[in-house]
Amino acid sequence: MSKQITVRLPDELVEFMDQLVDANKASSRASVVARAMERERRRELAARDLALLAAHGEPDDLDGLAAAAGGTVLSDLD
C-alpha cells in the first residue's frame, strides 16, 4: 500500500532528483524520496542500537542486548 503526499523541497534537491532520473539512476522522483526515507529509517534503527549498546555496555555475548532490544517498541517504524 502507498499514500500520496505533497512535499516542498528546495529547487536544488528537485534538480538533483531530476538528474538521477535522467541518468536512469532512479525511476522517478518518488523512488528517490522513498529510497532516502528508507535510508533515514535504517539510520534511526542504527541509532537506537547504539543507544542500547551505550546503556548496557559491551556484553561478553549478545544476551543482554537481545533482552533489552526485545522490549523495544518499533511500531512507529512500520
Biopython code that builds the backbone (N, CA, C, O; Angstrom):
import numpy as np
from Bio.PDB.StructureBuilder import StructureBuilder

atoms = [
    (1, "MET", "N", (0.849, -1.177, 0.000)),
    (1, "MET", "CA", (0.000, 0.000, 0.000)),
    (1, "MET", "C", (0.892, 1.237, 0.000)),
    (1, "MET", "O", (1.984, 1.218, 0.568)),
    (2, "SER", "N", (0.445, 2.270, -0.613)),
    (2, "SER", "CA", (1.182, 3.528, -0.607)),
    (2, "SER", "C", (0.194, 4.675, -0.472)),
    (2, "SER", "O", (-0.996, 4.538, -0.754)),
    (3, "LYS", "N", (0.720, 5.802, -0.035)),
    (3, "LYS", "CA", (-0.078, 7.020, 0.091)),
    (3, "LYS", "C", (0.585, 8.127, -0.701)),
    (3, "LYS", "O", (1.811, 8.223, -0.765)),
    (4, "GLN", "N", (-0.227, 8.941, -1.288)),
    (4, "GLN", "CA", (0.288, 10.088, -1.999)),
    (4, "GLN", "C", (0.368, 11.255, -1.029)),
    (4, "GLN", "O", (-0.587, 11.552, -0.312)),
    (5, "ILE", "N", (1.536, 11.921, -1.017)),
    (5, "ILE", "CA", (1.729, 13.083, -0.155)),
    (5, "ILE", "C", (2.298, 14.224, -0.989)),
    (5, "ILE", "O", (2.782, 14.023, -2.103)),
    (6, "THR", "N", (2.229, 15.392, -0.438)),
    (6, "THR", "CA", (2.808, 16.568, -1.086)),
    (6, "THR", "C", (3.909, 17.099, -0.195)),
    (6, "THR", "O", (3.709, 17.301, 1.002)),
    (7, "VAL", "N", (5.071, 17.326, -0.780)),
    (7, "VAL", "CA", (6.189, 17.901, -0.033)),
    (7, "VAL", "C", (6.775, 19.060, -0.824)),
    (7, "VAL", "O", (6.717, 19.092, -2.053)),
    (8, "ARG", "N", (7.333, 19.999, -0.100)),
    (8, "ARG", "CA", (8.049, 21.110, -0.735)),
    (8, "ARG", "C", (9.533, 20.891, -0.492)),
    (8, "ARG", "O", (9.964, 20.676, 0.641)),
    (9, "LEU", "N", (10.305, 20.948, -1.566)),
    (9, "LEU", "CA", (11.745, 20.764, -1.473)),
    (9, "LEU", "C", (12.445, 21.930, -2.146)),
    (9, "LEU", "O", (11.903, 22.541, -3.067)),
    (10, "PRO", "N", (13.646, 22.237, -1.688)),
    (10, "PRO", "CA", (14.413, 23.296, -2.352)),
    (10, "PRO", "C", (14.680, 22.932, -3.822)),
    (10, "PRO", "O", (14.809, 21.760, -4.178)),
    (11, "ASP", "N", (14.757, 23.960, -4.647)),
    (11, "ASP", "CA", (14.967, 23.748, -6.084)),
    (11, "ASP", "C", (16.166, 22.852, -6.371)),
    (11, "ASP", "O", (16.102, 22.002, -7.259)),
    (12, "GLU", "N", (17.266, 23.033, -5.623)),
    (12, "GLU", "CA", (18.475, 22.251, -5.911)),
    (12, "GLU", "C", (18.271, 20.758, -5.631)),
    (12, "GLU", "O", (18.882, 19.922, -6.298)),
    (13, "LEU", "N", (17.426, 20.411, -4.661)),
    (13, "LEU", "CA", (17.143, 18.999, -4.419)),
    (13, "LEU", "C", (16.279, 18.406, -5.527)),
    (13, "LEU", "O", (16.481, 17.263, -5.937)),
    (14, "VAL", "N", (15.326, 19.183, -6.004)),
    (14, "VAL", "CA", (14.486, 18.708, -7.113)),
    (14, "VAL", "C", (15.336, 18.535, -8.368)),
    (14, "VAL", "O", (15.171, 17.562, -9.104)),
    (15, "GLU", "N", (16.236, 19.469, -8.609)),
    (15, "GLU", "CA", (17.132, 19.351, -9.765)),
    (15, "GLU", "C", (18.001, 18.105, -9.647)),
    (15, "GLU", "O", (18.235, 17.406, -10.633)),
    (16, "PHE", "N", (18.482, 17.831, -8.429)),
    (16, "PHE", "CA", (19.287, 16.633, -8.207)),
    (16, "PHE", "C", (18.467, 15.375, -8.479)),
    (16, "PHE", "O", (18.951, 14.445, -9.124)),
    (17, "MET", "N", (17.239, 15.344, -7.992)),
    (17, "MET", "CA", (16.370, 14.196, -8.251)),
    (17, "MET", "C", (16.163, 14.015, -9.743)),
    (17, "MET", "O", (16.226, 12.894, -10.248)),
    (18, "ASP", "N", (15.915, 15.107, -10.453)),
    (18, "ASP", "CA", (15.701, 15.035, -11.896)),
    (18, "ASP", "C", (16.950, 14.518, -12.611)),
    (18, "ASP", "O", (16.843, 13.782, -13.591)),
    (19, "GLN", "N", (18.124, 14.898, -12.129)),
    (19, "GLN", "CA", (19.372, 14.395, -12.715)),
    (19, "GLN", "C", (19.487, 12.883, -12.528)),
    (19, "GLN", "O", (19.916, 12.172, -13.436)),
    (20, "LEU", "N", (19.104, 12.397, -11.348)),
    (20, "LEU", "CA", (19.135, 10.952, -11.096)),
    (20, "LEU", "C", (18.187, 10.213, -12.039)),
    (20, "LEU", "O", (18.528, 9.160, -12.579)),
    (21, "VAL", "N", (17.000, 10.775, -12.227)),
    (21, "VAL", "CA", (16.024, 10.154, -13.123)),
    (21, "VAL", "C", (16.529, 10.198, -14.559)),
    (21, "VAL", "O", (16.446, 9.204, -15.280)),
    (22, "ASP", "N", (17.053, 11.350, -14.977)),
    (22, "ASP", "CA", (17.558, 11.489, -16.349)),
    (22, "ASP", "C", (18.718, 10.538, -16.634)),
    (22, "ASP", "O", (18.882, 10.070, -17.761)),
    (23, "ALA", "N", (19.525, 10.254, -15.603)),
    (23, "ALA", "CA", (20.677, 9.360, -15.764)),
    (23, "ALA", "C", (20.290, 7.890, -15.540)),
    (23, "ALA", "O", (21.154, 7.016, -15.462)),
    (24, "ASN", "N", (18.994, 7.637, -15.439)),
    (24, "ASN", "CA", (18.490, 6.277, -15.187)),
    (24, "ASN", "C", (19.030, 5.664, -13.902)),
    (24, "ASN", "O", (19.176, 4.445, -13.808)),
    (25, "LYS", "N", (19.326, 6.501, -12.913)),
    (25, "LYS", "CA", (19.760, 6.021, -11.608)),
    (25, "LYS", "C", (18.571, 5.905, -10.653)),
    (25, "LYS", "O", (18.697, 5.394, -9.540)),
    (26, "ALA", "N", (17.426, 6.386, -11.106)),
    (26, "ALA", "CA", (16.170, 6.272, -10.354)),
    (26, "ALA", "C", (15.047, 6.268, -11.372)),
    (26, "ALA", "O", (15.160, 6.857, -12.447)),
    (27, "SER", "N", (13.960, 5.596, -11.017)),
    (27, "SER", "CA", (12.854, 5.513, -11.969)),
    (27, "SER", "C", (11.931, 6.724, -11.922)),
    (27, "SER", "O", (11.226, 7.015, -12.887)),
    (28, "SER", "N", (11.941, 7.434, -10.779)),
    (28, "SER", "CA", (11.061, 8.599, -10.635)),
    (28, "SER", "C", (11.503, 9.429, -9.432)),
    (28, "SER", "O", (12.323, 8.992, -8.625)),
    (29, "ARG", "N", (10.958, 10.601, -9.331)),
    (29, "ARG", "CA", (11.203, 11.420, -8.139)),
    (29, "ARG", "C", (10.731, 10.696, -6.889)),
    (29, "ARG", "O", (11.392, 10.719, -5.850)),
    (30, "ALA", "N", (9.582, 10.056, -7.008)),
    (30, "ALA", "CA", (9.022, 9.337, -5.856)),
    (30, "ALA", "C", (9.977, 8.234, -5.391)),
    (30, "ALA", "O", (10.119, 8.007, -4.189)),
    (31, "SER", "N", (10.623, 7.557, -6.323)),
    (31, "SER", "CA", (11.547, 6.491, -5.935)),
    (31, "SER", "C", (12.770, 7.060, -5.223)),
    (31, "SER", "O", (13.315, 6.420, -4.324)),
    (32, "VAL", "N", (13.206, 8.253, -5.614)),
    (32, "VAL", "CA", (14.330, 8.904, -4.931)),
    (32, "VAL", "C", (13.934, 9.244, -3.495)),
    (32, "VAL", "O", (14.703, 9.008, -2.564)),
    (33, "VAL", "N", (12.750, 9.788, -3.320)),
    (33, "VAL", "CA", (12.278, 10.141, -1.978)),
    (33, "VAL", "C", (12.116, 8.879, -1.135)),
    (33, "VAL", "O", (12.520, 8.863, 0.028)),
    (34, "ALA", "N", (11.535, 7.828, -1.696)),
    (34, "ALA", "CA", (11.338, 6.580, -0.957)),
    (34, "ALA", "C", (12.681, 5.989, -0.531)),
    (34, "ALA", "O", (12.825, 5.522, 0.599)),
    (35, "ARG", "N", (13.651, 6.010, -1.424)),
    (35, "ARG", "CA", (14.982, 5.481, -1.096)),
    (35, "ARG", "C", (15.628, 6.302, 0.018)),
    (35, "ARG", "O", (16.250, 5.742, 0.920)),
    (36, "ALA", "N", (15.485, 7.606, -0.040)),
    (36, "ALA", "CA", (16.037, 8.466, 1.015)),
    (36, "ALA", "C", (15.368, 8.195, 2.357)),
    (36, "ALA", "O", (16.034, 8.190, 3.393)),
    (37, "MET", "N", (14.066, 7.970, 2.347)),
    (37, "MET", "CA", (13.349, 7.688, 3.589)),
    (37, "MET", "C", (13.740, 6.324, 4.156)),
    (37, "MET", "O", (13.833, 6.170, 5.374)),
    (38, "GLU", "N", (13.969, 5.338, 3.296)),
    (38, "GLU", "CA", (14.431, 4.029, 3.771)),
    (38, "GLU", "C", (15.794, 4.158, 4.430)),
    (38, "GLU", "O", (16.047, 3.525, 5.455)),
    (39, "ARG", "N", (16.669, 4.963, 3.858)),
    (39, "ARG", "CA", (17.986, 5.191, 4.474)),
    (39, "ARG", "C", (17.832, 5.860, 5.833)),
    (39, "ARG", "O", (18.527, 5.503, 6.784)),
    (40, "GLU", "N", (16.935, 6.817, 5.928)),
    (40, "GLU", "CA", (16.711, 7.502, 7.199)),
    (40, "GLU", "C", (16.162, 6.542, 8.241)),
    (40, "GLU", "O", (16.538, 6.611, 9.412)),
    (41, "ARG", "N", (15.269, 5.642, 7.819)),
    (41, "ARG", "CA", (14.734, 4.655, 8.755)),
    (41, "ARG", "C", (15.855, 3.744, 9.265)),
    (41, "ARG", "O", (15.917, 3.452, 10.459)),
    (42, "ARG", "N", (16.737, 3.295, 8.371)),
    (42, "ARG", "CA", (17.862, 2.448, 8.797)),
    (42, "ARG", "C", (18.797, 3.212, 9.729)),
    (42, "ARG", "O", (19.338, 2.634, 10.672)),
    (43, "ARG", "N", (18.992, 4.501, 9.475)),
    (43, "ARG", "CA", (19.842, 5.319, 10.344)),
    (43, "ARG", "C", (19.241, 5.411, 11.743)),
    (43, "ARG", "O", (19.955, 5.311, 12.740)),
    (44, "GLU", "N", (17.935, 5.601, 11.810)),
    (44, "GLU", "CA", (17.246, 5.667, 13.106)),
    (44, "GLU", "C", (17.381, 4.351, 13.867)),
    (44, "GLU", "O", (17.641, 4.354, 15.070)),
    (45, "LEU", "N", (17.208, 3.238, 13.179)),
    (45, "LEU", "CA", (17.352, 1.941, 13.828)),
    (45, "LEU", "C", (18.775, 1.738, 14.333)),
    (45, "LEU", "O", (18.974, 1.213, 15.429)),
    (46, "ALA", "N", (19.750, 2.141, 13.559)),
    (46, "ALA", "CA", (21.145, 2.023, 13.990)),
    (46, "ALA", "C", (21.409, 2.907, 15.211)),
    (46, "ALA", "O", (22.137, 2.508, 16.119)),
    (47, "ALA", "N", (20.821, 4.102, 15.234)),
    (47, "ALA", "CA", (20.990, 4.986, 16.391)),
    (47, "ALA", "C", (20.376, 4.362, 17.640)),
    (47, "ALA", "O", (20.938, 4.484, 18.729)),
    (48, "ARG", "N", (19.238, 3.699, 17.500)),
    (48, "ARG", "CA", (18.632, 3.002, 18.643)),
    (48, "ARG", "C", (19.524, 1.871, 19.129)),
    (48, "ARG", "O", (19.687, 1.669, 20.332)),
    (49, "ASP", "N", (20.104, 1.132, 18.179)),
    (49, "ASP", "CA", (21.022, 0.056, 18.559)),
    (49, "ASP", "C", (22.224, 0.603, 19.324)),
    (49, "ASP", "O", (22.633, 0.030, 20.334)),
    (50, "LEU", "N", (22.786, 1.703, 18.849)),
    (50, "LEU", "CA", (23.922, 2.312, 19.539)),
    (50, "LEU", "C", (23.541, 2.780, 20.933)),
    (50, "LEU", "O", (24.326, 2.638, 21.870)),
    (51, "ALA", "N", (22.346, 3.334, 21.080)),
    (51, "ALA", "CA", (21.895, 3.778, 22.398)),
    (51, "ALA", "C", (21.759, 2.590, 23.348)),
    (51, "ALA", "O", (22.111, 2.686, 24.523)),
    (52, "LEU", "N", (21.248, 1.473, 22.835)),
    (52, "LEU", "CA", (21.152, 0.266, 23.673)),
    (52, "LEU", "C", (22.526, -0.216, 24.095)),
    (52, "LEU", "O", (22.736, -0.572, 25.255)),
    (53, "LEU", "N", (23.466, -0.230, 23.154)),
    (53, "LEU", "CA", (24.820, -0.648, 23.494)),
    (53, "LEU", "C", (25.449, 0.289, 24.520)),
    (53, "LEU", "O", (26.122, -0.164, 25.446)),
    (54, "ALA", "N", (25.233, 1.581, 24.358)),
    (54, "ALA", "CA", (25.797, 2.555, 25.296)),
    (54, "ALA", "C", (25.188, 2.387, 26.683)),
    (54, "ALA", "O", (25.891, 2.513, 27.686)),
    (55, "ALA", "N", (23.911, 2.110, 26.748)),
    (55, "ALA", "CA", (23.226, 1.979, 28.033)),
    (55, "ALA", "C", (23.585, 0.684, 28.750)),
    (55, "ALA", "O", (23.597, 0.638, 29.981)),
    (56, "HIS", "N", (23.875, -0.357, 27.995)),
    (56, "HIS", "CA", (24.107, -1.663, 28.596)),
    (56, "HIS", "C", (25.553, -2.120, 28.498)),
    (56, "HIS", "O", (25.874, -3.249, 28.868)),
    (57, "GLY", "N", (26.414, -1.266, 28.010)),
    (57, "GLY", "CA", (27.818, -1.642, 27.897)),
    (57, "GLY", "C", (28.037, -2.675, 26.821)),
    (57, "GLY", "O", (27.127, -3.031, 26.072)),
    (58, "GLU", "N", (29.255, -3.144, 26.762)),
    (58, "GLU", "CA", (29.596, -4.171, 25.789)),
    (58, "GLU", "C", (29.556, -5.526, 26.473)),
    (58, "GLU", "O", (30.499, -5.895, 27.173)),
    (59, "PRO", "N", (28.481, -6.265, 26.281)),
    (59, "PRO", "CA", (28.382, -7.571, 26.928)),
    (59, "PRO", "C", (29.351, -8.569, 26.287)),
    (59, "PRO", "O", (29.780, -8.401, 25.145)),
    (60, "ASP", "N", (29.680, -9.607, 27.050)),
    (60, "ASP", "CA", (30.538, -10.660, 26.508)),
    (60, "ASP", "C", (29.846, -11.385, 25.364)),
    (60, "ASP", "O", (30.498, -11.888, 24.448)),
    (61, "ASP", "N", (28.544, -11.433, 25.424)),
    (61, "ASP", "CA", (27.777, -12.017, 24.333)),
    (61, "ASP", "C", (26.576, -11.099, 24.084)),
    (61, "ASP", "O", (26.497, -10.028, 24.686)),
    (62, "LEU", "N", (25.681, -11.473, 23.250)),
    (62, "LEU", "CA", (24.577, -10.598, 22.879)),
    (62, "LEU", "C", (23.303, -10.859, 23.678)),
    (62, "LEU", "O", (22.254, -10.310, 23.343)),
    (63, "ASP", "N", (23.366, -11.682, 24.727)),
    (63, "ASP", "CA", (22.164, -11.977, 25.505)),
    (63, "ASP", "C", (21.566, -10.726, 26.129)),
    (63, "ASP", "O", (20.352, -10.528, 26.090)),
    (64, "GLY", "N", (22.413, -9.882, 26.702)),
    (64, "GLY", "CA", (21.919, -8.659, 27.328)),
    (64, "GLY", "C", (21.294, -7.717, 26.316)),
    (64, "GLY", "O", (20.251, -7.117, 26.574)),
    (65, "LEU", "N", (21.929, -7.591, 25.177)),
    (65, "LEU", "CA", (21.396, -6.716, 24.130)),
    (65, "LEU", "C", (20.075, -7.280, 23.599)),
    (65, "LEU", "O", (19.128, -6.532, 23.356)),
    (66, "ALA", "N", (20.018, -8.587, 23.422)),
    (66, "ALA", "CA", (18.790, -9.196, 22.917)),
    (66, "ALA", "C", (17.645, -8.981, 23.897)),
    (66, "ALA", "O", (16.516, -8.713, 23.486)),
    (67, "ALA", "N", (17.928, -9.097, 25.183)),
    (67, "ALA", "CA", (16.883, -8.881, 26.191)),
    (67, "ALA", "C", (16.397, -7.437, 26.165)),
    (67, "ALA", "O", (15.196, -7.181, 26.244)),
    (68, "ALA", "N", (17.326, -6.497, 26.054)),
    (68, "ALA", "CA", (16.939, -5.078, 26.018)),
    (68, "ALA", "C", (16.189, -4.762, 24.731)),
    (68, "ALA", "O", (15.184, -4.052, 24.763)),
    (69, "ALA", "N", (16.651, -5.268, 23.620)),
    (69, "ALA", "CA", (16.010, -4.993, 22.324)),
    (69, "ALA", "C", (14.634, -5.641, 22.254)),
    (69, "ALA", "O", (13.743, -5.126, 21.579)),
    (70, "GLY", "N", (14.450, -6.751, 22.935)),
    (70, "GLY", "CA", (13.167, -7.427, 22.928)),
    (70, "GLY", "C", (12.063, -6.585, 23.498)),
    (70, "GLY", "O", (10.898, -6.777, 23.151)),
    (71, "GLY", "N", (12.400, -5.648, 24.372)),
    (71, "GLY", "CA", (11.392, -4.770, 24.962)),
    (71, "GLY", "C", (11.238, -3.451, 24.241)),
    (71, "GLY", "O", (10.457, -2.599, 24.666)),
    (72, "THR", "N", (11.980, -3.266, 23.145)),
    (72, "THR", "CA", (11.947, -2.016, 22.400)),
    (72, "THR", "C", (10.801, -2.038, 21.401)),
    (72, "THR", "O", (10.731, -2.932, 20.557)),
    (73, "VAL", "N", (9.902, -1.065, 21.489)),
    (73, "VAL", "CA", (8.761, -0.984, 20.582)),
    (73, "VAL", "C", (9.191, -0.234, 19.332)),
    (73, "VAL", "O", (9.705, 0.882, 19.417)),
    (74, "LEU", "N", (8.985, -0.836, 18.190)),
    (74, "LEU", "CA", (9.361, -0.229, 16.909)),
    (74, "LEU", "C", (8.154, 0.035, 16.019)),
    (74, "LEU", "O", (8.303, 0.210, 14.810)),
    (75, "SER", "N", (6.964, 0.063, 16.604)),
    (75, "SER", "CA", (5.754, 0.213, 15.806)),
    (75, "SER", "C", (5.724, 1.527, 15.033)),
    (75, "SER", "O", (5.052, 1.622, 14.006)),
    (76, "ASP", "N", (6.443, 2.538, 15.510)),
    (76, "ASP", "CA", (6.469, 3.814, 14.793)),
    (76, "ASP", "C", (7.240, 3.728, 13.505)),
    (76, "ASP", "O", (7.188, 4.657, 12.699)),
    (77, "LEU", "N", (7.959, 2.639, 13.280)),
    (77, "LEU", "CA", (8.752, 2.485, 12.053)),
    (77, "LEU", "C", (8.092, 1.556, 11.048)),
    (77, "LEU", "O", (8.674, 1.261, 10.004)),
    (78, "ASP", "N", (6.897, 1.095, 11.346)),
    (78, "ASP", "CA", (6.188, 0.219, 10.410)),
    (78, "ASP", "C", (5.736, 0.976, 9.208)),
    (78, "ASP", "O", (5.121, 0.400, 8.311)),
]
sb = StructureBuilder()
sb.init_structure("model")
sb.init_model(0)
sb.init_chain("A")
sb.init_seg("    ")
for serial, (resi, resn, name, xyz) in enumerate(atoms, 1):
    if name == "N":
        sb.init_residue(resn, " ", resi, " ")
    sb.init_atom(name, np.array(xyz, "f"), 0.0, 1.0, " ", f" {name:<3s}", serial, name[0])
structure = sb.get_structure()
